[in-house]
Amino acid sequence: SAGMTSFMKELRPESLEDIIAGISLYRPGPMEQIPRYIAAKRDPAKIRYDHPLLEPILNVTYGCIVYQEQVMQIVRDLAGFSMGQSDNVRRAMSKKKPAELAKYRDLFINGGQDEKGNPVDGALARGVSLETAGKIFDEVMAFAGYAFNKSHAAAYAVVAYQTGWLKVHYPVELMAAMLNSYLGSLSQAASYVRVCRAMNIAVLPPDINRSQARFTTENGAIRFALAAVKNVGETAIRSLIAEREKNGPFGSFGDLMRRMDESTLNRKMVESLIRASALDGFGVPRAQMIAVIEPFSNRLASSRRQSMEGQLSLFDLGTVEQVTEAEPEYPALSEFTQREKLSMEKEMLGLYISGHPLDEYERAISTLTSLDSAAFAPPPESDDEGLHPPALTDNDRVIMAGMLVGRKNKTTRSNELMSFLTLEDLAGIFEVIVFPRVLGDCQALLGDGTVLLVGGRLSIREDDQPKLIAEQIAVLEPGMRQLPPGFELRRMSARSPARDADDSRERPPEEAVVQEAARRPARAKLCIRYHGLEEDAGYKRLLAMLNYFQGAMPVRIYLDQEDRLVDLGPRYAVAFDDDVLKRLAERCGSQNLALTSE
């Protein structure tokens, strides 16, 4: 994620220990330790231990409690808990049972006997003052609900380092392997195709003469897998590749039809390959190839049947040779439109390959939205829930955009019309609920294929996909850079991990945002002068950093080479916070920051 990327750049890991700590810190709860961890890593003079006994336990994390194992060692070394008893503390932490943890407080400070009657010295008996012992235990309690198992984080860190190394040194091979891991469910791999394009790695369409069963590398690009084409089975693919390797590439559409037996590659499979763009290399329009599948297959079948039955006369022999060598007679049909071709690719492959209907809208979507459908995807299966970013919450207020690809109408009990819309964005699809009042205002906008900007609130229900309840709907144009009238600046309620903990962590997220807005000068925007161009890698890093410091203050970028202002959308609004401004000044230079009014 952009947040984790920005955090790692701030962290500047120098060892596997730093990566392990970073994975463990970038979660709810431990995020509050991030500023302290980074500051102590950069300046060892800032490392503080409440007691000397903590130094050998916390020195690897610069004085911060990060792991469950550290909590277990703290209760053992400072209070004399046994190995088994410290593991009970760990279990209580992982199950987030504060009442069970609280009963250990007296035992930790004053000592006594555990549940099995084993003696426990207590921190006082080991030279820790009452005040310090209470403070340490309270810190452990505050951290208990979020502590992460270091051994798990270490496993993830090794995989992260290995894949990071592969991405630097073997990027094409790595991305091909990633796409292969999604064979059978490629609709979930659209984001990886976009990552490939961002890395300047071309993802080439399937090709009957070049593709293998799986994704493969080809001259610095990735060739699409034949196994990804719907309706074409494994047996057909194996036979097709074997025929190609034995007798050479297929020279034409007719050559393919003649060389492949219909019992192996049937007519539906051939049509699927055409729709998936796998036969585009023959230079015949897709519409014309689809039109001749049936008649040409019938001619070939008839010819083969006559040969097998021994019914050939001299006259028939000439006819059979003609069919064997001839190409289909293609009708004069117009080719499908580009949008129709893309729709076919999506249907057959699960994603767009030669382009995307929203490509020309990409910058407008990035500028104006605060969320895309990728956020609705379930996290990877794992026993370690805390490893993943904070989940979306019900009633989060967001702005999303997408192309209308489906609509179902429903009549309410009060006999009013409402709609359930299916929108497709660059990452996938999502559902929008439009209640009667909003539907009445936007009915004329809801044409099939229309690209829409939708503001509203999320509906999160257990065992159901998240949905967006629309409050404002407008048509999105490729050149739009400003929100239409009536759209509010919206942010996700998740708190920035880079900000120091303060009283706001106990407040509802919306209240914290309101208080932030009250501190900010009326209608103020943060203006940042950037000396490069929008296409620069530095510009992308700047956007990632802004996304890291989420808040409610709008941001605009002044591109001094072009003498042009770029108003960033709500995705890049930042917190009006002294610490955030200080960090931005350190990164961008204070002379390049200014507060402006609209």
Secondary structure, DSSP 8 states (H G I E B T S, - for coil): -HHHHHHHHHH---SHHHHHHHHHHSSTTGGGGHHHHHHHHH-GGG---SSGGGHHHHGGGTT---BHHHHHHHHHHHH---HHHHHHHHHHHHTT-HHHHHTHHHHHHH-EE-TTS-EE--TGGGT--HHHHHHHHHHHHHHHTT-B-HHHHHHHHHHHHHHHHHHHH-HHHHHHHHHHTTTT-GGGGHHHHHHHHHTT--EE---TTT--SS-EEETTEEE--GGGSTT--HHHHHHHHHHHHHH----SHHHHHHHS-TTTS-HHHHHHHHHTTTTGGG---HHHHHHHHHHHHHHHHHHHHHHHHT---HHHHHHHHHHHH------------HHHHHHHHHHHHSS-SS--TTGGGHHHHHHH-S--GGGGS---S-S-GGGS-----TT-EEEEEEEEEEEEEEE-TTS-EEEEEEEE-SS-EEEEEE-HHHHHHHGGG--TT-EEEEEEEEE--TTS--EEEEEEEEE--TT--S--TT------S---TTS---GGGGS-HHHHHHHHHHHS-TTEEEEEEESS-TTSHHHHHHHHHHHHSEEEE-EEEEETTTTEEEE--GGG-E---HHHHHHHHHHH-GGGEEEEE-
